[in-house]
Amino acid sequence: MNTDPLATAPQHKIKVDASDLRLGMYVCELDRPWLDSPFLLQGFPLHTESDIEQVRQTCRYVYVNVKLSQPGSVGGRRAPSAAQPEPAGITRKEQKPAGFFARLMSRKDKTKPVLKEVVRPLVASRGAVDETAGLVRTVFDDVRLGKSIDTPQAKEVVSRCVEHVIENPDAMLLLTSIKDKDNYTAEHSLNVAVLSIVIGKHLDMDRTKLEEVGLCGLLHDVGKILTPDEVLKKPGRLTPEEMLIMKMHPTQGRDILMSSHGTLRASLDVTHAHHERLDGSGYPRGLGESQLGLYTRIVTVADVFDAITSNRVYDARRPNIEAFKIMQSQSGNHFDSNLVSTLMEAVGVYPPGTVVKLNNGEIAVVVRANPARKLLPKVMVLKNAKLAPVPPRYVDLAVEHDGTESGLRIANTIKPSEAGVDTQMFRSADFLRQLAG
């Protein structure tokens, strides 16, 4: 269960006019992009009247997370104007009111690269990622209970993902690179949606088509909800009988979507065909190249890439470069070679979230791509050559590399576990505050 106070589950969110804000409410979303507001981190409680006034000066309305708000602040009579007592066991410093972030953003160094290029995009995109992941979990829970999918809500959150992929592609790729084996199916659906949108963006698709292919990616694996856990989560090789059960999920997913009102026709096709292959060797119908549409081909490439680069119960994650090599070797037979190349171009040799070892021995995480010099991205150095933690340092390798053999550059990629690096820190509010200074 996600206990992060910045997480925003759609079912806990209500729209509140700015004039009706009360002390103790937890603001989880604004009526505008977070980058256009004075607030650094997405999600904050209203502790004082000045907090409320600051929101009113910025927004006409906001969304409030009922679950994270103080009891009595949502509904009932208006809270008194004096600041309410702090909840037992929590200090004011720990709660970090929104005013702290407003003051930070008003400082003269507000345009420093790490804040402008890393922290704010991550903060802005994190809300979309968390909301989409929350929706996936809700969709899966509803299917388990025999309910239909809330298609309009799914379309709404995918639209937000599209917006953030357009505005903050590096942040979205970094956030979706953070994997959790225990939540593989839900996170995989989110990642495939984002990767599909990324591919579509590099194909110059318009906004409508990006939202459509993103929705197809989000719902492509919904049939796995009906796959028994003893098959879905089996750590070893499946028996022939178990494989037959696994191969039912595309058809089951199509049936689930057909029973939901307002389902996109393309989503039906993609869900049913994302395990088909160009040479006809896929399942469940053995379709060939001429029978597979563009959205299906895109989602298939995104699906396989994310699967190979994730820790699954039966296989360890592979580096991105190895994933591309595997997919290139099967291009033309299994995958659309143009789309594999498009994905490689879109995410780069060292996608955001890749843990790397520099030629001076330091350990870093790639946080921003460098389109002009793909081998010299921007990184966050986290450990020295002895693998001891160091204060995070933002480095633009394109600037630091002086063109000589000794210039600072990436020596090789390294598994996070080998480097002792947990990229989950880039989801942490405390870590982002540390980066912001």
C-alpha positions as CSV (number, residue, x, y, z in Angstrom):
1,M,0.0,0.0,0.0
2,N,1.3,3.5,-0.9
3,T,1.6,5.6,2.2
4,D,3.4,8.5,0.6
5,P,1.4,11.6,1.6
6,L,1.9,13.1,-1.9
7,A,0.1,10.2,-3.6
8,T,-3.3,11.1,-5.1
9,A,-5.8,8.3,-5.5
10,P,-8.7,9.5,-7.8
11,Q,-11.4,8.1,-5.5
12,H,-10.2,10.3,-2.6
13,K,-10.2,13.5,-4.6
14,I,-12.9,16.3,-4.7
15,K,-13.1,19.6,-6.4
16,V,-13.2,22.6,-4.1
17,D,-13.7,26.3,-5.0
18,A,-10.9,28.4,-3.7
19,S,-13.3,30.5,-1.6
20,D,-14.4,27.4,0.2
21,L,-10.9,26.3,1.3
22,R,-10.5,25.5,5.0
23,L,-7.7,24.9,7.4
24,G,-6.6,21.2,7.5
25,M,-7.5,20.5,3.9
26,Y,-4.9,18.7,1.8
27,V,-4.5,20.3,-1.6
28,C,-3.5,17.5,-4.1
29,E,-4.1,19.2,-7.5
30,L,-4.5,22.7,-8.9
31,D,-6.6,24.2,-11.7
32,R,-3.4,24.7,-13.7
33,P,-0.1,23.0,-14.2
34,W,2.1,22.9,-11.1
35,L,4.9,24.5,-13.1
36,D,2.7,27.6,-13.5
37,S,2.3,27.9,-9.8
38,P,4.5,29.2,-6.9
39,F,4.3,25.8,-5.2
40,L,7.3,23.5,-5.6
41,L,6.0,20.1,-4.5
42,Q,2.7,18.7,-5.5
43,G,0.4,18.1,-2.5
44,F,0.4,20.2,0.7
45,P,-1.8,20.8,3.8
46,L,-3.4,24.2,4.6
47,H,-2.0,25.1,8.0
48,T,-2.6,28.8,8.2
49,E,-4.9,31.5,6.7
50,S,-1.9,32.7,4.8
51,D,-1.6,29.3,3.1
52,I,-5.2,29.5,2.1
53,E,-4.8,33.1,0.8
54,Q,-1.8,32.1,-1.2
55,V,-3.8,29.4,-3.0
56,R,-6.7,31.8,-3.6
57,Q,-4.4,34.3,-5.2
58,T,-3.2,31.5,-7.6
59,C,-6.3,29.4,-8.3
60,R,-10.0,29.6,-8.8
61,Y,-10.4,26.0,-7.6
62,V,-8.3,23.1,-6.5
63,Y,-8.7,19.4,-5.8
64,V,-8.6,18.2,-2.2
65,N,-7.6,14.7,-1.0
66,V,-10.3,13.8,1.5
67,K,-8.3,10.9,3.0
68,L,-5.2,13.1,3.7
69,S,-7.2,16.1,5.1
70,Q,-7.7,16.6,8.8
71,P,-10.9,15.2,10.2
72,G,-13.7,17.7,10.0
73,S,-12.0,20.0,7.5
74,V,-14.0,18.6,4.5
75,G,-17.7,19.1,5.0
76,G,-19.5,20.6,8.0
77,R,-18.9,24.1,9.3
78,R,-16.0,26.3,8.2
79,A,-12.9,25.9,10.3
80,P,-12.0,28.8,12.6
81,S,-9.4,31.3,11.3
82,A,-6.8,30.6,13.9
83,A,-4.3,27.9,13.1
84,Q,-5.4,24.5,14.3
85,P,-3.2,22.5,16.7
86,E,-0.6,20.3,15.1
87,P,-1.7,16.6,15.0
88,A,-0.2,14.6,17.8
89,G,3.3,13.3,17.1
90,I,3.9,15.4,14.0
91,T,6.0,18.6,14.2
92,R,5.5,21.7,12.1
93,K,8.9,21.1,10.5
94,E,7.9,17.6,9.4
95,Q,4.8,18.9,7.8
96,K,6.6,21.4,5.7
97,P,3.8,23.9,4.8
98,A,3.4,25.2,1.2
99,G,4.8,28.6,2.3
100,F,8.3,27.0,2.4
101,F,8.1,26.1,-1.2
102,A,6.8,29.5,-2.2
103,R,9.7,31.2,-0.5
104,L,12.1,28.7,-2.1
105,M,10.7,29.6,-5.6
106,S,11.1,33.3,-4.9
107,R,14.8,33.1,-4.2
108,K,17.3,34.5,-6.6
109,D,18.6,31.1,-7.4
110,K,15.3,29.7,-8.6
111,T,16.5,29.2,-12.1
112,K,19.5,27.1,-11.1
113,P,19.6,24.1,-13.4
114,V,18.9,21.3,-10.9
115,L,15.7,23.1,-9.8
116,K,14.5,24.1,-13.2
117,E,15.6,21.0,-15.2
118,V,15.1,18.2,-12.6
119,V,13.1,19.0,-9.5
120,R,10.2,20.9,-11.0
121,P,9.6,18.6,-13.9
122,L,9.7,15.6,-11.5
123,V,7.3,17.2,-9.1
124,A,4.9,18.2,-11.9
125,S,5.0,14.8,-13.6
126,R,4.8,12.8,-10.3
127,G,1.2,13.7,-9.8
128,A,0.2,12.3,-13.2
129,V,2.2,9.1,-12.7
130,D,0.8,8.5,-9.2
131,E,-2.8,9.3,-10.4
132,T,-2.4,6.9,-13.4
133,A,-1.0,4.2,-11.2
134,G,-3.8,4.6,-8.8
135,L,-6.3,4.4,-11.6
136,V,-4.7,1.1,-12.9
137,R,-5.1,-0.4,-9.4
138,T,-8.7,0.8,-9.3
139,V,-9.4,-0.7,-12.7
140,F,-7.9,-4.0,-11.7
141,D,-9.9,-4.1,-8.4
142,D,-13.1,-3.3,-10.3
143,V,-12.5,-6.1,-12.8
144,R,-11.9,-8.5,-9.9
145,L,-15.3,-7.5,-8.5
146,G,-17.0,-7.9,-11.8
147,K,-17.5,-4.2,-12.4
148,S,-17.0,-2.4,-15.7
149,I,-14.1,-0.1,-16.4
150,D,-14.6,3.7,-15.9
151,T,-13.5,4.5,-19.4
152,P,-14.0,8.3,-19.1
153,Q,-11.8,8.5,-16.1
154,A,-9.1,6.4,-17.8
155,K,-9.2,8.7,-20.8
156,E,-8.8,11.7,-18.5
157,V,-5.7,10.4,-16.7
158,V,-4.1,9.3,-20.0
159,S,-4.7,12.9,-21.3
160,R,-2.7,14.1,-18.3
161,C,0.1,11.6,-19.1
162,V,0.2,12.9,-22.7
163,E,0.5,16.5,-21.4
164,H,3.5,15.6,-19.2
165,V,5.2,13.5,-21.9
166,I,5.0,16.5,-24.2
167,E,6.2,18.9,-21.5
168,N,8.5,16.8,-19.4
169,P,9.6,13.6,-21.3
170,D,12.7,13.1,-19.3
171,A,10.9,13.3,-16.0
172,M,8.2,10.9,-17.2
173,L,10.8,8.4,-18.4
174,L,12.7,8.7,-15.1
175,L,9.6,8.1,-13.0
176,T,8.5,5.1,-15.1
177,S,12.0,3.6,-14.9
178,I,11.5,3.1,-11.2
179,K,10.3,-0.5,-10.9
180,D,8.7,-2.6,-8.2
181,K,8.5,-6.3,-8.8
182,D,5.7,-6.7,-6.3
183,N,3.5,-4.3,-8.3
184,Y,4.7,-5.4,-11.7
185,T,1.4,-5.8,-13.5
186,A,0.0,-2.4,-12.5
187,E,3.2,-0.5,-13.0
188,H,3.8,-2.3,-16.3
189,S,0.5,-1.0,-17.6
190,L,1.5,2.6,-16.7
191,N,4.9,2.2,-18.2
192,V,3.6,0.8,-21.5
193,A,1.2,3.7,-21.7
194,V,4.0,6.3,-21.3
195,L,6.4,4.5,-23.6
196,S,3.6,4.2,-26.2
197,I,3.0,7.9,-26.0
198,V,6.7,8.6,-26.2
199,I,6.9,6.5,-29.5
200,G,3.8,8.3,-30.8
201,K,5.3,11.7,-30.0
202,H,8.4,10.9,-32.1
203,L,6.1,9.8,-34.9
204,D,4.6,13.3,-34.8
205,M,1.1,12.0,-33.8
206,D,-1.4,14.7,-32.9
207,R,-2.8,15.0,-29.4
208,T,-5.9,12.9,-30.1
209,K,-3.8,10.0,-31.4
210,L,-1.4,10.2,-28.5
211,E,-4.3,9.9,-26.1
212,E,-5.6,6.9,-28.0
213,V,-2.4,5.0,-28.2
214,G,-1.7,5.8,-24.5
215,L,-5.1,4.4,-23.5
216,C,-4.4,1.3,-25.5
217,G,-1.1,0.9,-23.7
218,L,-2.7,1.5,-20.3
219,L,-5.4,-1.2,-20.8
220,H,-3.5,-3.8,-22.9
221,D,-2.9,-6.2,-20.0
222,V,-6.3,-5.9,-18.2
223,G,-7.0,-9.5,-19.0
224,K,-4.3,-10.7,-16.6
225,I,-6.6,-9.8,-13.7
226,L,-8.4,-13.1,-14.6
227,T,-5.1,-15.1,-14.7
228,P,-4.7,-17.2,-11.5
229,D,-1.8,-15.9,-9.3
230,E,-0.2,-19.4,-9.3
231,V,0.3,-18.9,-13.0
232,L,0.8,-15.2,-13.2
233,K,3.4,-15.1,-10.4
234,K,5.0,-18.4,-10.9
235,P,8.8,-17.9,-10.5
236,G,9.8,-20.8,-12.8
237,R,9.0,-21.9,-16.3
238,L,5.3,-22.5,-17.0
239,T,4.1,-26.0,-17.9
240,P,2.3,-26.4,-21.3
241,E,-1.0,-26.3,-19.4
242,E,-0.1,-23.2,-17.5
243,M,1.0,-21.5,-20.7
244,L,-2.4,-22.2,-22.3
245,I,-4.0,-20.4,-19.3
246,M,-1.6,-17.5,-19.7
247,K,-2.3,-17.2,-23.4
248,M,-6.0,-16.6,-22.5
249,H,-5.4,-13.1,-21.2
250,P,-5.6,-11.2,-24.5
251,T,-9.0,-12.7,-25.3
252,Q,-10.2,-12.2,-21.7
253,G,-9.0,-8.6,-21.8
254,R,-10.9,-7.9,-25.0
255,D,-14.0,-9.4,-23.4
256,I,-13.6,-7.1,-20.4
257,L,-13.3,-4.0,-22.5
258,M,-16.3,-5.0,-24.7
259,S,-18.4,-5.1,-21.5
260,S,-17.3,-1.5,-20.6
261,H,-19.2,1.5,-21.9
262,G,-17.4,3.9,-24.2
263,T,-14.4,1.6,-24.9
264,L,-12.2,2.8,-27.8
265,R,-12.3,0.3,-30.7
266,A,-8.6,0.5,-31.1
267,S,-8.1,-0.5,-27.5
268,L,-10.1,-3.7,-28.2
269,D,-7.8,-4.5,-31.1
270,V,-4.6,-3.8,-29.2
271,T,-5.6,-5.7,-26.1
272,H,-6.5,-8.8,-28.2
273,A,-3.4,-8.6,-30.4
274,H,-0.5,-7.3,-28.4
275,H,1.1,-10.8,-28.3
276,E,0.8,-11.3,-32.0
277,R,4.0,-11.2,-34.1
278,L,4.7,-10.0,-37.6
279,D,5.6,-13.5,-38.8
280,G,2.4,-15.0,-37.5
281,S,4.1,-16.8,-34.6
282,G,2.2,-14.9,-31.8
283,Y,-1.0,-15.6,-30.0
284,P,-4.0,-16.0,-29.6
285,R,-4.9,-16.0,-33.3
286,G,-1.6,-16.2,-35.1
287,L,-2.2,-13.0,-37.0
288,G,0.4,-11.7,-39.5
289,E,2.0,-8.4,-40.4
290,S,-0.9,-7.2,-42.7
291,Q,-3.4,-7.8,-39.9
292,L,-1.7,-5.7,-37.2
293,G,-2.5,-2.0,-36.9
294,L,-0.1,0.8,-36.0
295,Y,-1.3,1.1,-32.4
296,T,-0.9,-2.7,-31.9
297,R,2.6,-2.5,-33.2
298,I,3.5,0.4,-31.0
299,V,2.1,-1.1,-27.8
300,T,3.8,-4.4,-28.6
301,V,7.2,-2.7,-28.8
302,A,6.6,-0.7,-25.6
303,D,5.3,-3.9,-23.8
304,V,8.3,-6.0,-24.7
305,F,10.9,-3.3,-23.9
306,D,9.4,-2.6,-20.4
307,A,9.1,-6.3,-19.7
308,I,12.8,-7.0,-20.5
309,T,13.9,-4.0,-18.4
310,S,11.8,-4.9,-15.4
311,N,12.4,-7.3,-12.5
312,R,9.8,-10.1,-13.0
313,V,9.1,-13.0,-10.7
314,Y,10.8,-15.3,-13.3
315,D,13.5,-13.1,-14.7
316,A,15.8,-10.3,-13.6
317,R,15.8,-7.0,-15.4
318,R,18.1,-6.4,-18.3
319,P,20.0,-3.2,-19.1
320,N,18.3,-1.0,-21.7
321,I,21.1,-1.5,-24.2
322,E,20.7,-5.3,-23.9
323,A,16.9,-4.9,-24.3
324,F,17.4,-3.0,-27.6
325,K,19.8,-5.6,-28.8
326,I,17.3,-8.4,-28.2
327,M,14.5,-6.5,-29.9
328,Q,16.7,-5.5,-32.9
329,S,17.6,-9.2,-33.4
330,Q,13.9,-10.0,-33.6
331,S,12.9,-6.9,-35.7
332,G,11.2,-7.8,-39.0
333,N,10.1,-11.2,-37.7
334,H,8.5,-10.3,-34.4
335,F,8.6,-6.5,-34.1
336,D,8.2,-3.5,-36.5
337,S,11.9,-2.6,-37.1
338,N,11.0,1.1,-37.6
339,L,9.2,1.3,-34.3
340,V,12.1,-0.4,-32.4
341,S,14.4,2.3,-34.0
342,T,11.9,5.0,-33.0
343,L,11.9,3.8,-29.4
344,M,15.7,3.7,-29.3
345,E,15.8,7.3,-30.7
346,A,13.2,8.5,-28.3
347,V,14.7,7.1,-25.0
348,G,18.3,7.2,-26.1
349,V,21.3,5.0,-25.3
350,Y,21.1,6.0,-21.6
351,P,17.4,6.7,-20.8
352,P,16.6,8.7,-17.7
353,G,16.7,6.4,-14.7
354,T,19.8,4.5,-15.9
355,V,22.4,3.9,-13.2
356,V,25.9,4.5,-14.7
357,K,29.5,4.4,-13.6
358,L,31.6,7.3,-14.7
359,N,35.2,6.9,-15.9
360,N,36.4,8.5,-12.6
361,G,34.6,5.7,-10.7
362,E,31.7,7.7,-9.4
363,I,28.1,6.3,-9.5
364,A,25.4,8.4,-11.0
365,V,21.8,8.3,-12.3
366,V,20.9,9.7,-15.7
367,V,18.2,12.4,-15.2
368,R,18.1,14.2,-18.5
369,A,18.9,13.2,-22.1
370,N,21.1,15.3,-24.3
371,P,19.6,15.0,-27.8
372,A,22.6,16.6,-29.5
373,R,25.2,14.4,-27.7
374,K,23.4,11.2,-26.7
375,L,26.4,9.6,-25.0
376,L,26.8,12.6,-22.7
377,P,23.5,13.1,-20.8
378,K,23.0,15.0,-17.6
379,V,23.4,12.9,-14.5
380,M,23.0,13.1,-10.7
381,V,26.2,11.8,-9.0
382,L,25.2,9.9,-5.8
383,K,28.3,7.9,-4.8
384,N,32.1,8.2,-5.0
385,A,34.4,5.6,-6.5
386,K,34.4,3.7,-3.2
387,L,30.6,3.5,-3.4
388,A,30.2,5.8,-0.4
389,P,27.3,8.2,-0.6
390,V,28.1,11.8,-1.5
391,P,25.9,15.0,-1.5
392,P,24.0,14.8,-4.8
393,R,25.8,16.7,-7.6
394,Y,24.1,17.6,-10.9
395,V,26.6,17.2,-13.8
396,D,26.1,18.0,-17.5
397,L,28.5,15.5,-19.1
398,A,28.4,17.4,-22.4
399,V,29.9,20.4,-20.6
400,E,32.3,18.4,-18.3
401,H,33.6,16.3,-21.2
402,D,36.5,18.2,-22.7
403,G,36.9,16.1,-25.8
404,T,40.0,14.3,-24.5
405,E,40.4,10.7,-23.4
406,S,40.4,11.8,-19.7
407,G,37.2,13.9,-20.1
408,L,34.4,12.9,-17.8
409,R,32.0,10.5,-19.4
410,I,30.0,7.3,-18.8
411,A,32.2,4.2,-18.6
412,N,29.4,1.7,-18.4
413,T,25.9,1.0,-17.1
414,I,25.6,-0.8,-13.8
415,K,22.8,-2.6,-12.0
416,P,21.2,-0.5,-9.2
417,S,21.7,-3.4,-6.8
418,E,25.4,-3.6,-7.6
419,A,25.8,0.1,-7.0
420,G,23.6,0.2,-3.9
421,V,21.4,2.8,-5.5
422,D,17.6,2.8,-5.0
423,T,16.1,5.0,-7.7
424,Q,12.9,5.2,-5.7
425,M,14.6,8.2,-4.1
426,F,13.5,10.3,-7.1
427,R,9.9,9.8,-6.0
428,S,10.8,11.0,-2.4
429,A,9.6,14.5,-1.4
430,D,12.5,14.8,1.0
431,F,15.1,13.9,-1.6
432,L,13.6,16.5,-4.0
433,R,13.7,19.1,-1.3
434,Q,17.3,18.2,-0.7
435,L,18.1,18.7,-4.4
436,A,16.2,22.0,-4.4
437,G,18.4,23.2,-1.6
